[in-house]
Amino acid sequence: MIFDFHAHPSFKPFNSRCIHHLSDQPLPDPELWKERFRPKGSTHILPRMLEKEVNYTSQIHLNSMAQGRIKGMCVSIYPLERVFTIALEGYKNSPLEKILNIIPGNEIVEEELKEGFFKMVATLTGYDADVIDRVNRGEKSKGTEYHYFNQAKLERDYLISHQNKLPDYGLTAYEIANNYEEYKKIIDDDKIAFLLSAEGMNMFLDESTNFEKHLAAEKAGDTAELRKIYTENVTEFKTYAYPPFVLTFAHHQYNFLSGHAPSFVGIADTFFDQSGSAKGLDGKEVSYFDLGFTPLGFDILELLLNRKVGRRVLIDTKHLSAKARLEYHKYVKEQREQGDFIPIVQTHTAVSGRASMADGIGENPKKLAKTDKKSEFFTISINLFDDEIVDIVESDGLMGIMLDEKRTMGKRLPKQTLTLAQELEARPVAPKFQELQNDPQKKFEYNKGEFKQSLSKLVKLKCELALEKKEESPSQRKIRRLKNKIDRFEGKVNYLRMRLEHCFLSLFMNQVLYIVKTVENSDKEGLKGGKAWDHICIGSDYEGVINPLDVFYYAHDLQGLENKLEIFWYKAIRLSEKYPEFQMYKDYLFGKKPSYYIKKMLWDNSEMFLKKYFTEEYLKNGNGGIESTKPSLVS
């Protein structure tokens, strides 16, 4: 079984229509069980210029989760931020206008450009274009306002309303748990246990178009209205049924509470501007990327952790700037000294390969993305630093490793992956065949490209088949032809997946073993001997605008992951006799078998974490949690 610390199964159904229902039906779409294919005309081809991989279908739905043996999940509520739409402001003579004008025909007029841009963002995010329009315009007079907090509550209510439902074609139902006891019962009843979480404090704000007004007020030193909005909305959400268990404090857009790490790099940064500046706790004005908590942010942080106002909400430090993470870690250590034990968590993350959070302050993400081409990790400050990893383990926290290629891969493949890539095939008909044969990294990229192209074609064929079946008089001949093509491409995809599987498993394990090595090499004696293995799990971020590691494109691709990881681990041990880059697979066993640690990562670690912290005793009364395991930790 698998526990997923962070995913968005309601992200697309709540905000977009699919071909399984009428395209003009009101949102949200009730389809949570089937793979989602978008209606014709609702997507745009140009996002391929923004990202190498664009997902035109759903990575996660309830049937897919059932097939992948995902039994528990933190389901993250997320109202889209306006940063995804404001590229339209001053678009004239911008890169946006130039790229959208690539479309054949006459020069695009303003309304056509807006429609093209909204479709582009819709394709990237999974939202419908009309929802993107609402986020951008928010015109109350037209009834199109996009109110962040109202959207968050509606998505929460949507999830509540669909629990325990099961259509004829459904493989499983889900139910929302409010504590560990309920969580266990739901799983025992053979349903998927959802724990509500949320991503981005912007979800507690008001209308999206008020952002500039709040920004101007903050610059003038007036945060009274913001304080009122945040205090009232956070209090309401904490005291309502199903309060979030974990909340990702920062996200893609400034929220007046803290700095955020850069999450868009390359050409995407041109369209989604995350820059700006504000004053931190020390009164100095700095870039959002170097900003810690603001005075208001620190007060709201304490409100979230407060047990007297509803339940405590654990803080997910993912997306916080490096400075804000440093400040939060300092706060947690001070609270620990006073007897309040707060686990530091990152629900969906990867490693940076860099030593200290302090190194992430003042970095130039654009320059780093261009120059740091020799690293096997994504080095920008959104990822974990070494001292951060140690702090999380020391606090009894939990790290969910993402299944996102953008975050878990650097420009250079790890040595172990390069060794495995030597086994890959390169067809003689391929361009530069001999060059591919002699360069394992290029051979890997070639096979990965073949896989992605075949998968993209398979998705289009499945969509075409679903559309044909919806016709009043479907053509049985066309259906048979499509099914034959689907069978052929499924065979090709499965073959390429089998060929690439160990390469991608090595990329995942490279993240995990780096975490274990970092903790073992730290000066914290009480954390050695494999202590890090207790604090790692999966945090896929499925549907969170990610580029999934190819062989785990869908949630159902996780089926048999436990067995696959074990087979791969023993292969790595055998390879260590010849290749030193695999030695760590032996060094970090600490007398146990691989299956012991695999089961911990996929299920047992989350079970132990929830048993300690997803309880009324801890979240409401201040008992339990780490206090029962203090002897195993150092202070």
N, C-alpha and C positions, 0 to 999 in steps of 0.2 A: 504494500500500500504506500501511497505517496501523500504527503502534506505539502501544499503550496502556500508559501508565506505571503504571496502577493500576485494577484491577477485581476482581470477586469471582465468577467463573463457577462456583465450587464452593460458594458460600455457601448457596444454596437447595437444590441436590441433596443436599448433605451433611447438611442439617438439616431437610429437609421432604419429604413425599411429594407425588406429583402423580397426576393421574387416569390417566396412561399405564400405571401399574402398580397392583397391589392396594393399597388404602389401609392394610391391616394388615401390609404387608411390613416387615421390619426396616429401619431406617435404617443407612447412607445409601442414598438412591435412586440407582440406576445411570444414570438418564436425564440425560445431559449434552448431548444433541443437539437435542431437541425443545423447543418453547415449553412452559412449565410452567403448567398450570392446576391450581388447588388443589382437593382433594376437597370436596364439599358439607359444610357444617357446620364447616369448619376456619378460616373467616375471620369477621370481625365488621364490622358496618356503622359502628360508632362511631369508628374512626380518622379518618373524614372530619371529625370535630370537632377532631382534633388537627392534621391537615395538610390543606391544600386538595387535595392530590393523593395518592392512595394507589395503589400498583401491585399489582394483583391477579394479575399474570402476571410472567414473566421478561423482563428487558430484554436479557439476554445468554445465549446458549447457543451451542454449537459451530457449528451450521448458520447461525445468525444472524451469528456472527463471520465465517464464510466468505463470506457474502453481502456483508457490510460491508467486506471486504478487510482485516480485521485479521489481520496475519501474525505479529506479535510482541506479547507482553503480560507484564507483571509481575502474576502472579496472587497476590492477597493472602489469606493464611490469617487467619481471625479467629474466635476463640471469643467468643461474646456475653458482655458483662459483666453483673454482677448489678444494675447501676444500672437496667437495663430492667425489673426485677421488684420492687424494694424499695418501690415506691409502695404495695404492699399492706400494708406495716407501718404500723399506725395509720391505716387507711383510714376508720374511722368518722367521720362528719361531715366528710369531706374532699371536695374537688371531684371526686375519682375516684368516690366513692360516689354523689354527686349526678348525675353524668353517666351512670353505668351504670344508675341507677334511672330514667332517662328511658324505658327499654324498657317498653312497655305491659304492664300486669298488676300483680300484687301486688309489694310491696317485695321486693327481691332479698335472699335470705339469703346468708350468708357464702360458702358453697361456690359458689353461682351467681355471685356477684360475682367470685370468684377465676377461675372458668371464663371469664366474660366478659372479664375483664382479660387473661388469658393469650391468649385469641383476639384481643384488640385488639392486643397486642404482637406476636403471631404474624403478623397481617396487615401490620403496619408493617415488621417485620424480614424476613419470609419464612420464619421458623422455624415448626415445628409447635408447637402449644400444649403438648404433653406435654414437649417439649424446654424450653420456657420454664418449665414447672413444675419440671423438674430443676434449672435454673439457680437458681431461687428456693429450693427446699427442700434439695436435695443430701443427702438422708437415706441414709447408708451402709447402715443396717439394712434398707432397702427396695430396696437395689441401684440407687438412682437418683442416686448422687452425680454431680456435674458438676465434673470435675477439669479446670481450665483447660489445663494442660500436656498431659495425656493427650488432650484434645480436639484440641489443636493438632497433636499427632503423628498422631492418627488422620486428620485432614483432609489432612495432608501425605501419609500413606500411601495415602489414597483417591485423591489426584491422581496419585501414582506408579503405582498399580495400573491406572488407566484410560488411561495414555498408549499410543499406537500402536494403540488399538482403533478400529474403524470399523464400525458396524452398516450394514445394507443401505440404510437411509434417510439415513445420514450423509453430509455433504458433505465432511468433512475429519476428519483425526485430529490430535491434538496430541502433542508430545513435550517433555519438560522438558530444558532446557539447563543445563549446569553452567559454561559459559564461552562466550566469544564465538565460538570456532571451532565448537563444537557448535551454537550458535544459528544460524550461517550455514548449516551443513549441513542442519539441520531445515527451514529455509525453502527451500533448494534442492531438498529432497525433497518440496516442495509440502505441507508440514504447517504447523500453527501452532506457533510456538516459545514455550513457557511458561518464564518465569523465576520461581522461587518467591520470594515476599516475604511479609511478615506485618504485621499492624496491631495495635498496642497491646501494651505490655510485660506487661499482665495475663496474656497467653497463657503466661507462664512461671511463674505462680502455681499453688497447689494447689487444693483444693476451694473452690468459690465461696462456700460458707457460712463459710469461715474468714476472710473479709474483716474482719468486725468484731473477731475475735480479734487479727488482725495489727494492726488500727488501734489497739486498746487497748494492745498491746505497744509500738507505736511511740510513743504518747503517754507511756508510762512510760519511754521512753528505751532500750528493748530491741529492737534490730533484728537480733539474732543469727540467729534462725530465718529471717527474711526473707532475710538475706544468704546463708545456706546454700542456701535454695530457689532463689534467683535464680542464684547462682554455678553450682550443679550443673546446673540446667536449661539455662541459656544455653550453658554449655560443651558439654553433650550435643548441643544443637541445632546449634551451630557446627561440630562435628566429625563429624556424621552425614552420610550421603549427601544431596545437594541442600540445603546450608545456604542460608538466605535471602540474596538479593543486597542487598535494601533492607528496612529495618524501620522502620515508623512508631512512634516511641518512645512517645508518649502517645496516648490515645484519649478515650473518653467518661467513663471512671471513673478516680479517683485510683489510682495504681499504686505508691505509696510511694517513687517514684524522681524524680518531677518534677511540676510544676504542669501543668495542661492548660487550653486555651482553652475558653470556654463554647461548646458546640455545640448546645445546645437553647435556644431562645428562644420567647417567647410562651407559649401554653397548654401546649406540650410540656414546658416547664420545670417545670410543676406536677407532672407525673407522673414525670419522670426527673431526680431531684435530684442535681446534680453538685457541690454546695457542700461546704465543709469547710475545714480549715486544717491546716498542718503547718510544720515548721521547715526552712528552706533552708540553704544553705552558710554563711550568715552567722549562723546560730543563731536568727534571728528567726522567730516564728510568724506566718504570713500566710495569707490565703485561697488555696485551690488555684489560683484564676485569676491570682493575683499571685506565686505560688511559682515559684522557679527549680528547679534541681536540688537534691535532698537529698544529704547526704554519701554515702549508699548509692547513690543514683542516679548520681552522678558516677563512682563506682567501676565500676558495671555498664556505664555508657557506655564507659569505657575498655576493659572486657572485650570488648565488642562490636567495638570498633575494633582490638583486639589481633590481630596477625598470627601470634603464636606459639601461640595457642590456636585451632586451626582457622583458618578464613579470616576476614578482615575483613568485617564487615557494615556497609554504609553506612547512615547515620542519616537517616531521613525526618523533617523537622522539623514537618510538618503536625500539628496538634492540640496541639503544645507551647504552653504559655502564652507570652505575649510576653516575660516575664522569662527563661524557660528558653531561648527562642530567642536572646535577647541573650547569655546566658552561653555557649551553644553556638557562636555566631558568634565570640565572643572566643576561645574555645578553639581553633577551627579556624584563626584568624589566627595564634595563638601557635604552633601546630603547623607552619604554613606557614613561619614564620620559622626553624624548626628543620629544614626540608627535607622535612617530611611533608605532602603535598598531599591534602587531603580535600575533595571537592566537596560543597557544601551543596545538598541536594535537597528539593523538595516535590513529591511524586508526584501529588497531586490537590489543586488549589488554585485560588484566584481572588484578585483584588486588592481591597483595602479602600478605596483612594483616600486613605489617611492617610499622613502623612509619616514617622513614626518608631515603631519598636517600643516605645520608651519611653512613647509616648502610650497604649499598650495596657495599661500597668500602672496599676491603680487605677480602671479604668473600671467603670461600672455597666452591664452588658450589657442588662438589662431597660429601663433608662432610655434607653440609646442606641438600642435597637430602636424605642422609642416616639417619641422626639423627632427622630431623624435621618431625616426623611421626604423630604428634598430631594435626597438623594444618589442617583446612578445606580449606586452600588456597595453591596454588603453590607459595612457599615463595621465590624462587630464584629471583635475581635482574632484570630479564627480565620483571617482572610484576610491576604494579604501587605501589608506596609507598604513604603513607597518605599525606605527604607534597606535593608530586607531583600532587595528585588529586586536592588539594586545589589550587595549582598554575594554573592548567589547567582551572578550573572554573573561577578563578580570571582574567585570560587572555582572557576570552570569547572563550575558545577553545572547543574541542569536543573529546570524548572518544568513540571508537567503541568496544563494548564488543564482544569478540571472541566466536565462537561456537566450540571451541577446548577443548576436554576433558583434554588434557595434561596440559593446562594452567589454566583452570577454576576450576579444582578439586585438593584438597590436598589428603593426605593419609587417612584422616578421613572425613566422611560425616558430613555436618552441622547438627545441632540438628533437624532443621525443616525437612530435607530430611530423617533423621533416623525415625522421627515420621511417615512420609508418607510411608516409606519403610515397616513399620509394616503391612500395608494393602496388601502387595504383596503376591502372592501365592508361595508356594514351594511344588512341587509334592511329594507325599509319596514315589515315586520310586527314588527320587533324593538321591544321597549319603549323609549320615549324615543328614537326614531329620529333626530330632529333633533339631540338632544344628542350622540348618538354621531357624527353626521356632522361636528360642529363640534369634537370633542375627540379627537385621534388616539390619546391614551393609552387612553381608554375604548373606542375602536374596536378597538384592539389587544386589550384585555382581553375584549371581546365575541367577537372571532374566535377567540381562544385558548380561551375557554370552549366555543364551538361545537366546536372541534377535540377538546377533551378529552372532551366528552360523546359525540361520535361514536366516538372511539377506545374509550371505556369500553364502549359498546354493542357495538362490533365484537368486543372481547375476550370479552364474555359470549356472543355468538353463536358464536364459534369454540369456546369451551369447551362450549357446548351441543351443537354438532356432534360434537366429539370424544367426548362422553359417549354420544351416540346411536349412534355407530359401534361403541362397546364393548358395546352390548346384544347378547344372544344372537340376537335376531331384530330387527335394526334396521329402522325404518320408512323405506323408500326415499322415500316421499312427504314425510316430515318432513325427510329429508336434503336433498331437492331444494329444499324451501321454505327451509331454513336457508342453503343455498348461495346461493340468490337474494338473501336478505337480506344475507349476508356480502358478496356482490359489490356490492350497493347501498351499503353502509356503507363498504366499501373505497374505492369511487369518491369518496364524500364526504370521507373522511379524506385521500385523495391530493390532492383539489382544495384542501382547506383547508391542507394542508401546503405545496402549491405557492404559495398566496397568502401564507402566513406565513414562508416559508423565508428571504427576504432580511432580514426583521426579526430573526429568530433568528441568522442569520449576522452581522448587525451587532452583536448582543449579544456573540457570541463574539469578533469582531474588536475590539470595544471593550476587552475584557480584554487582548488581545495588543498592540494599539497603545498602550495606556496603559503597558505594561511597556517597550516600545521608547522611548516618550517620556520615561519616568522615568530610564532609563539615559542617554539623550542629554542630559538636563537636569542630570545629576549633575556633581560636580566631578572625576570620574575621567576624565581625558583619554584614557587608554589604552583605555577602554571605548566610546568614541564611534565614529561612522561605521557604526552598525548592528550593533555587537557583540552586542546583546541578542538579535538574531534567531537566534543560535546556541544559545540556551538555553531554548527554548520547545517544548513538545510537547503531546500529548493525554494527559490522565489522567482518564478518564471517570468513574471510581468507579461504573460500572454495578453494580447489585445492592447497593450499599453504603448502603441506606436513603436513597436520593436521590429527588428529584423531577426527572426528566430534562427538559432543554429540549425542549419538546413535539415539534418536528420531528425530534429525535434520540431518540425514546422507546426504540427498539430499536437494538441494535448494527447490524442490517442497514440501518437508515436512514442510516448513514454511507456507503453505497454511492454512488460518484460524488462524494464530498465534495471531492476535489481540483478537479474540473472546476467544481462549483457555487461553490466559493470564488473561483475565477479569474473566472468570469462576474460574480459579485457585485462583486469588486474593481474590474473595469473599469467596471461601472455606477457605483460610488462615485466613480471618477475623473471620469466624465462629470458626475455630480451636483455635483462640487466647483466646477464653473464657475458654478453658481448658488447652492449652499448651502455656506457656509464650514466647517460641521461635518464635511464630507467631505474637507477639504484634507489631513488627515493621511495619507490613503491615497496621496497623491502625495509628501508630504514625506518619508516614511520608506521610499522605494524605493531610495535611495542608488545610483541608476544601474542597478538590476536590474529585471527584470520580476516581476509578482506571482507567477507560477508558480514562480520560484526560491525565494521565501520560503514558499510554501504547501507545496512538497515538503520543505523543511527541517523545518517544523513537524510534518508528518504522518509523516515517515520519517527523513530524513537526520540530524537532530540526535540522535535516539536511537541511530542507527547509530554516529555518531562517539563518543557517550558510552560506549556498550557496548564499542566497540573499544578505548577507553582504560582503562575501569575494570572491565569484566566479564571480567577475565583473571586467570590464576594469578599472572602477573608482578606485577600490582598488588595483588590481594587477599591473596596469600600471601607474595610475596617483597619487596614494597615498591618494585618498579620500574614504569616505565611511567606511565600516567595523565597528569597535567598536566605532568609534567617534560619531556615531549617537545614541549610547546607553550608553554613559559614565555615565550619572546620576545613572544608575542601578548597577554600579560597584564601588568598592573601589580601590584606587591606593596605 
